[in-house]
Amino acid sequence: MRKIEEARTILKELQVPVKQQSDLCCYVLLAMASIGKRDKWESATNEWIRIHDIIAYTKQIYGVTYAENSRETFRKQAMHHFRNAAFIEDNGMATNSPNYRYRLTDEMLSLLKSFGTASWTDRLTSFLQNHESLVQIYTSKRAMQKMPVQINGEDFTFSPGKHNELQKAIIEKFAPRFAPNCECLYVGDTTEKDLVKNVDKLSGLGFEITLHDKMPDVVLYSEEKNWLYFIESVTSVGPMEPKRIKEIEEMTVGVKAGKIYVTAFLDFKTFKKFSESLAWETEVWIADMPDHMIHLNGDKFLGPRH
């Protein structure tokens, strides 16, 4: 077995995510343990080294070249994760210091020395009992970061991220103010595409839903007024521009309910970025000014205030 495959086996058995089983991560492990092509793992060491030394070792011993300016890639793809998993430690210097170094922890060194021997399984079990695996750490972290939201009286969670942060605001702040007593017929999630999707109700209202159609981010329905709110949650792409209106109109040819098109933004700065591309006869809602809307509706709202 080639050394890089042995390193990959070690990382896999230590339950790291697939991204941290890449060739780059394997070479980091080999370089930090100073394991060459014909070395046995029992000869592993844990000297203090820099990322520059890892890149040089990989080129010299394994003939694989990584550019010097890829040091940040090494930090993000390997060093950061290996430190989280207690595989390595640093010397406490500032990260921009020329004296900043990493090394294998003593416990990790002891584990590596046992690879391929009868004691490997026991030491691996002991290591995993004393340290959460990266998969466990990141799964737990993602669960903690999830955002609770109540939709149609039921509890859901959105995955972390600005897009879902805005969708949560639409459900919790926009709907009570501007679409009271509405039912949410559709809302997606960045990791679970159709978090809520009432296909029967959508079809009953005249939607033609196919696999090729991109639903608006949020669809609300007011049975009292027979209004449908099509809302796009915009943090970087996808406002209610003329092309998008046409796409939704094609999906809803059979819909008789009144249609309201809304583009939602987290802040005014993002709104300004897209303001020139927004379609007329649509609405704008900005989450950090939740009590107000911007109406791009010609003379519909023209007149003195009473």
Wavefront OBJ file of the C-alpha trace (Angstrom):
o trace
v 0.000 0.000 0.000
v 1.377 3.384 -0.936
v 2.084 5.642 2.024
v -0.519 8.168 0.919
v -3.174 5.441 0.982
v -2.019 4.353 4.425
v -2.371 7.964 5.583
v -5.858 8.093 4.058
v -6.805 4.890 5.866
v -5.645 6.405 9.160
v -7.678 9.554 8.606
v -10.722 7.558 7.557
v -10.550 5.368 10.668
v -10.201 8.516 12.761
v -13.596 9.512 11.325
v -12.678 12.735 9.580
v -14.975 14.162 6.860
v -14.247 13.129 3.271
v -12.765 16.573 2.503
v -10.121 15.949 5.159
v -9.158 12.639 3.519
v -7.816 14.446 0.432
v -4.289 13.973 -0.924
v -3.272 17.341 0.540
v -4.377 16.281 4.027
v -2.593 12.934 3.650
v 0.661 14.669 2.721
v 0.278 16.947 5.749
v 0.017 13.904 7.992
v 3.014 12.213 6.355
v 5.165 15.342 6.518
v 4.275 16.090 10.125
v 5.177 12.519 11.103
v 8.258 12.610 8.822
v 7.201 9.397 7.114
v 8.889 8.738 3.764
v 7.980 6.228 1.096
v 9.757 3.299 2.776
v 9.517 4.363 6.414
v 7.535 2.374 8.930
v 4.980 4.255 10.983
v 6.763 3.225 14.171
v 9.519 5.679 13.170
v 7.111 8.671 13.205
v 8.292 11.873 14.906
v 6.604 15.089 15.960
v 9.111 17.887 15.452
v 7.848 21.473 15.291
v 7.431 22.456 11.610
v 5.956 25.206 9.429
v 3.544 24.835 6.523
v 6.499 25.836 4.326
v 8.322 22.736 5.649
v 5.324 20.533 4.832
v 5.263 21.842 1.253
v 9.042 21.323 0.906
v 8.903 17.791 2.392
v 6.057 16.765 0.071
v 8.005 17.949 -2.967
v 11.327 16.436 -1.887
v 10.076 13.041 -0.667
v 6.947 12.442 -2.738
v 7.631 14.565 -5.815
v 4.354 16.462 -5.453
v 4.586 20.245 -5.782
v 2.332 22.732 -4.027
v 2.904 26.445 -4.597
v 4.210 28.518 -1.691
v 1.179 30.768 -2.004
v -1.072 27.787 -1.191
v -0.225 28.015 2.518
v -3.689 29.394 3.296
v -5.224 26.407 1.536
v -3.228 24.103 3.819
v -4.462 26.031 6.863
v -8.113 25.892 5.811
v -8.237 22.351 4.458
v -5.955 20.553 6.900
v -4.322 22.399 9.812
v -7.491 23.994 11.167
v -9.391 20.695 11.127
v -6.517 18.595 12.454
v -6.170 20.948 15.404
v -9.914 20.692 16.104
v -9.557 16.919 16.189
v -6.542 16.999 18.576
v -4.223 15.562 15.908
v -1.880 18.555 16.057
v -1.049 21.545 18.252
v 0.675 24.875 17.650
v 3.371 26.621 19.653
v 1.152 29.519 20.694
v 2.909 32.150 18.585
v 0.941 34.684 16.513
v -0.147 33.078 13.247
v 1.715 35.735 11.235
v 4.934 35.176 13.170
v 7.858 33.566 11.286
v 8.305 31.370 14.381
v 4.775 29.911 14.248
v 4.990 26.092 14.232
v 2.808 22.964 14.371
v 3.500 19.443 15.582
v 1.605 16.218 16.182
v 0.237 15.877 19.697
v 1.988 13.216 21.780
v -1.220 11.180 21.805
v -1.516 11.323 18.012
v 2.158 10.419 17.639
v 1.664 7.373 19.847
v -1.351 6.337 17.772
v 0.507 6.701 14.463
v 3.426 4.633 15.741
v 0.996 1.769 16.327
v -0.449 1.745 12.800
v -0.003 -1.664 11.214
v 0.651 -3.344 14.568
v -1.535 -5.455 16.858
v -2.061 -2.508 19.211
v -3.545 -0.181 16.551
v -7.208 -1.087 17.175
v -6.980 -0.621 20.940
v -5.136 2.691 20.656
v -7.547 3.936 18.000
v -10.517 3.042 20.214
v -8.900 4.827 23.151
v -8.200 7.938 21.060
v -11.785 8.114 19.789
v -13.145 7.619 23.298
v -11.089 10.551 24.575
v -11.724 12.875 21.636
v -14.848 13.608 19.599
v -14.291 12.769 15.950
v -14.393 15.629 13.468
v -17.633 14.240 12.046
v -19.187 14.363 15.538
v -17.786 17.842 16.245
v -19.050 19.341 12.992
v -22.435 17.593 13.158
v -22.921 18.952 16.677
v -21.774 22.411 15.591
v -24.195 22.473 12.669
v -27.034 21.389 14.959
v -26.222 24.211 17.405
v -26.131 26.756 14.585
v -29.512 25.772 13.177
v -32.134 28.495 13.481
v -35.501 27.516 14.989
v -38.562 28.832 13.171
v -42.282 28.157 13.541
v -44.153 27.677 10.276
v -47.907 27.092 10.198
v -47.782 26.384 13.919
v -45.117 23.657 13.582
v -41.492 23.805 14.692
v -38.755 23.658 12.041
v -35.092 24.621 11.840
v -33.244 26.458 9.095
v -29.608 25.683 8.318
v -27.189 28.510 9.197
v -26.479 31.183 6.595
v -27.619 34.634 5.474
v -30.178 33.300 2.975
v -31.978 31.312 5.659
v -31.575 34.132 8.172
v -33.579 36.277 5.770
v -36.169 33.545 5.184
v -36.638 33.277 8.946
v -37.231 37.058 9.054
v -39.787 36.765 6.244
v -41.734 34.148 8.200
v -41.449 35.873 11.594
v -41.441 39.599 10.715
v -42.826 40.154 7.222
v -45.765 37.753 7.387
v -47.339 39.036 10.648
v -47.089 42.646 9.431
v -48.025 42.418 5.763
v -49.572 38.972 5.296
v -51.438 38.293 8.564
v -53.151 34.921 8.991
v -51.444 33.603 5.870
v -50.478 29.971 5.422
v -46.972 29.144 4.215
v -47.374 26.850 1.227
v -43.703 26.646 0.335
v -40.323 27.480 1.806
v -36.988 25.894 0.995
v -33.803 25.459 2.985
v -30.238 25.685 1.715
v -29.646 22.030 2.660
v -33.218 20.667 2.561
v -34.699 22.043 -0.646
v -38.407 21.605 0.153
v -38.647 22.225 3.893
v -42.363 23.018 3.554
v -44.226 22.158 0.349
v -48.012 21.831 0.355
v -48.369 20.227 -3.061
v -52.118 19.588 -2.717
v -52.899 23.211 -1.857
v -50.550 24.582 -4.534
v -52.068 22.319 -7.184
v -55.574 23.210 -6.013
v -54.762 26.879 -6.540
v -53.642 26.161 -10.109
v -49.865 25.762 -9.829
v -48.155 23.674 -12.474
v -45.188 22.260 -10.567
v -42.499 20.316 -12.426
v -38.988 19.246 -11.451
v -37.597 21.939 -13.716
v -39.403 24.851 -12.089
v -37.623 26.949 -9.495
v -40.155 27.864 -6.846
v -39.991 31.309 -5.237
v -38.105 31.118 -1.943
v -41.285 31.629 0.089
v -44.943 31.293 -0.978
v -47.657 32.571 1.376
v -51.414 32.317 0.833
v -54.204 34.407 2.331
v -57.433 32.434 2.048
v -59.403 35.414 3.356
v -58.232 37.691 0.530
v -57.377 34.939 -1.954
v -53.916 36.446 -2.373
v -50.654 34.625 -3.082
v -47.372 36.209 -1.994
v -44.360 35.150 -4.049
v -41.263 36.207 -2.085
v -37.636 35.989 -3.135
v -35.054 36.042 -0.332
v -32.119 37.941 -1.845
v -28.662 38.085 -0.302
v -26.590 37.764 -3.491
v -28.792 36.697 -6.452
v -32.393 36.291 -7.578
v -34.483 39.485 -7.144
v -37.943 39.970 -8.658
v -36.696 41.204 -12.011
v -38.810 41.019 -15.222
v -37.302 37.666 -16.275
v -38.125 36.115 -12.895
v -41.684 37.462 -12.987
v -42.137 35.823 -16.414
v -40.885 32.480 -15.055
v -43.336 32.553 -12.153
v -46.184 33.655 -14.430
v -45.525 30.610 -16.630
v -45.711 28.365 -13.545
v -48.967 29.949 -12.424
v -50.980 30.365 -15.634
v -53.886 28.516 -14.021
v -53.798 30.469 -10.763
v -56.853 32.700 -10.224
v -55.746 34.148 -6.861
v -54.260 37.630 -6.712
v -50.492 37.585 -7.105
v -48.122 39.741 -5.100
v -44.422 39.756 -5.945
v -42.009 40.667 -3.151
v -38.220 40.907 -3.042
v -36.851 40.703 0.499
v -33.422 41.993 1.521
v -31.520 41.822 4.802
v -30.461 45.467 4.654
v -30.702 48.680 2.632
v -27.184 48.269 1.264
v -28.135 45.024 -0.485
v -31.360 46.598 -1.761
v -29.392 49.453 -3.369
v -27.195 46.917 -5.159
v -30.249 45.415 -6.906
v -32.562 48.440 -7.066
v -32.080 49.103 -10.775
v -32.958 45.546 -11.804
v -36.232 45.215 -9.872
v -39.435 44.867 -11.896
v -42.249 47.410 -11.711
v -45.482 46.332 -10.049
v -43.536 44.532 -7.322
v -42.860 45.139 -3.640
v -39.642 45.444 -1.622
v -39.251 44.534 2.038
v -36.045 45.137 4.021
v -35.552 43.037 7.162
v -33.734 45.676 9.202
v -36.644 48.103 8.593
v -39.459 45.547 9.057
v -42.367 47.991 9.504
v -42.022 49.539 6.041
v -42.246 48.478 2.425
v -41.205 50.026 -0.869
v -43.918 49.867 -3.545
v -42.800 49.864 -7.181
v -46.395 50.170 -8.284
v -46.872 53.310 -10.361
v -49.906 55.332 -9.301
v -51.544 52.571 -7.248
v -50.540 54.227 -3.963
v -50.396 57.843 -5.175
v -52.425 60.297 -3.112
v -52.452 62.256 0.136
v -52.241 60.432 3.454
v -55.288 60.612 5.687
l 1 2 3 4 5 6 7 8 9 10 11 12 13 14 15 16 17 18 19 20 21 22 23 24 25 26 27 28 29 30 31 32 33 34 35 36 37 38 39 40 41 42 43 44 45 46 47 48 49 50 51 52 53 54 55 56 57 58 59 60 61 62 63 64 65 66 67 68 69 70 71 72 73 74 75 76 77 78 79 80 81 82 83 84 85 86 87 88 89 90 91 92 93 94 95 96 97 98 99 100 101 102 103 104 105 106 107 108 109 110 111 112 113 114 115 116 117 118 119 120 121 122 123 124 125 126 127 128 129 130 131 132 133 134 135 136 137 138 139 140 141 142 143 144 145 146 147 148 149 150 151 152 153 154 155 156 157 158 159 160 161 162 163 164 165 166 167 168 169 170 171 172 173 174 175 176 177 178 179 180 181 182 183 184 185 186 187 188 189 190 191 192 193 194 195 196 197 198 199 200 201 202 203 204 205 206 207 208 209 210 211 212 213 214 215 216 217 218 219 220 221 222 223 224 225 226 227 228 229 230 231 232 233 234 235 236 237 238 239 240 241 242 243 244 245 246 247 248 249 250 251 252 253 254 255 256 257 258 259 260 261 262 263 264 265 266 267 268 269 270 271 272 273 274 275 276 277 278 279 280 281 282 283 284 285 286 287 288 289 290 291 292 293 294 295 296 297 298 299 300 301 302 303 304 305 306
